[in-house]
Amino acid sequence: MNSDPKPNPVTLEICPRGETSRRALAALGGKRQDRFISFESPALLFKVLTRKRWELLATMTGAGAISIREAARRVGRDVKAVHGDVTALLNAGLLRKTEQGKILFPYDAVHGDFMLSAA
């Protein structure tokens, strides 16, 4: 018997608004959807997921709920700068805030789903 917990990944994608709306309607109709966070353009994805924010997510993966101060300590950065990054990641839906005011990356993996092709 496998006692490993079920994986909890999130998929980051570049997706037109229509596809995101279709998925939301399917979910409202009771069809289970995977966990997606969609961005309308590559520019928006890379504006939100800067190198330092990606490092913050990597550090928080599997860490459970922690304070912003603890997150800053773990990545070796200034608390004020990490606070700004946390705010952006909360707004994008990548982080969650607990009732105790701590921050949580609620996934155990990130999958990128996007492709660059000729126009």
Legacy VTK file of the C-alpha trace (Angstrom):
# vtk DataFile Version 3.0
C-alpha trace
ASCII
DATASET POLYDATA
POINTS 119 float
0.000 0.000 0.000
1.359 3.412 -0.992
1.204 5.879 1.891
2.588 8.813 -0.114
0.217 11.794 -0.028
-1.543 12.682 -3.257
0.513 15.220 -5.234
-0.799 18.761 -5.177
0.677 20.577 -8.201
-0.405 23.867 -9.751
-0.138 24.545 -13.485
0.910 27.990 -14.637
-0.251 28.737 -18.137
-0.526 31.458 -20.724
-4.121 31.264 -21.794
-6.690 33.514 -23.456
-9.482 34.761 -21.238
-12.029 32.649 -23.132
-10.340 29.393 -22.141
-10.137 30.500 -18.526
-13.860 31.356 -18.603
-14.690 27.979 -20.190
-12.816 26.177 -17.404
-14.582 28.234 -14.717
-17.997 27.432 -16.203
-17.133 23.727 -16.349
-16.136 23.848 -12.668
-19.405 25.562 -11.774
-21.178 22.759 -13.635
-19.540 20.218 -11.348
-16.715 19.076 -13.637
-13.500 18.738 -11.642
-10.713 20.968 -12.891
-7.021 20.742 -12.228
-5.362 23.598 -10.374
-4.481 26.321 -12.889
-3.257 29.870 -12.579
-3.606 31.566 -15.937
-1.845 34.599 -17.357
-3.090 36.413 -20.460
0.376 36.949 -21.903
3.996 35.896 -21.482
4.783 39.479 -20.461
2.337 39.264 -17.555
3.621 35.846 -16.476
7.206 37.069 -16.345
6.215 40.356 -14.705
4.621 38.411 -11.852
7.147 35.555 -11.664
10.445 37.371 -11.396
13.590 35.412 -10.549
13.424 36.435 -6.891
9.739 35.517 -6.601
10.451 32.138 -8.196
13.225 31.591 -5.616
10.776 32.535 -2.863
8.241 29.968 -4.129
10.953 27.314 -4.363
11.965 28.021 -0.765
8.363 27.898 0.427
7.504 24.635 -1.356
6.730 22.102 1.350
7.526 24.563 4.148
3.965 24.989 5.402
2.704 28.322 6.694
5.485 30.735 7.664
5.783 34.420 8.499
7.061 36.934 5.965
10.022 37.542 8.272
10.845 33.822 8.225
10.479 33.720 4.433
12.894 36.660 4.151
15.369 34.921 6.449
15.209 31.719 4.386
15.913 33.503 1.104
18.477 35.875 2.651
16.642 39.041 1.664
15.261 42.202 3.235
11.828 41.794 4.871
10.400 44.857 3.078
11.436 43.545 -0.346
10.039 40.076 0.407
6.806 41.691 1.627
6.410 43.337 -1.803
7.000 40.015 -3.540
4.570 38.231 -1.225
1.899 40.832 -2.016
2.357 40.271 -5.767
2.222 36.478 -5.323
-0.896 36.736 -3.129
-2.582 38.890 -5.780
-1.684 36.326 -8.472
-3.156 33.491 -6.417
0.134 31.689 -5.898
0.306 32.287 -2.156
-2.414 32.236 0.473
-2.625 33.978 3.818
-3.658 31.919 6.830
-6.018 33.087 9.564
-2.931 33.572 11.734
-1.463 35.999 9.153
1.206 33.618 7.888
1.833 32.938 4.218
1.479 29.571 2.544
2.414 28.142 -0.826
-0.341 25.513 -0.910
1.161 23.372 -3.684
3.976 20.841 -3.704
4.984 21.399 -7.336
4.689 23.920 -10.157
4.125 22.890 -13.763
4.537 25.410 -16.581
2.292 24.922 -19.602
3.051 27.326 -22.419
4.627 27.282 -25.834
6.368 29.798 -28.072
5.649 29.298 -31.759
5.845 31.201 -35.022
3.045 33.712 -35.517
LINES 1 120
119 0 1 2 3 4 5 6 7 8 9 10 11 12 13 14 15 16 17 18 19 20 21 22 23 24 25 26 27 28 29 30 31 32 33 34 35 36 37 38 39 40 41 42 43 44 45 46 47 48 49 50 51 52 53 54 55 56 57 58 59 60 61 62 63 64 65 66 67 68 69 70 71 72 73 74 75 76 77 78 79 80 81 82 83 84 85 86 87 88 89 90 91 92 93 94 95 96 97 98 99 100 101 102 103 104 105 106 107 108 109 110 111 112 113 114 115 116 117 118
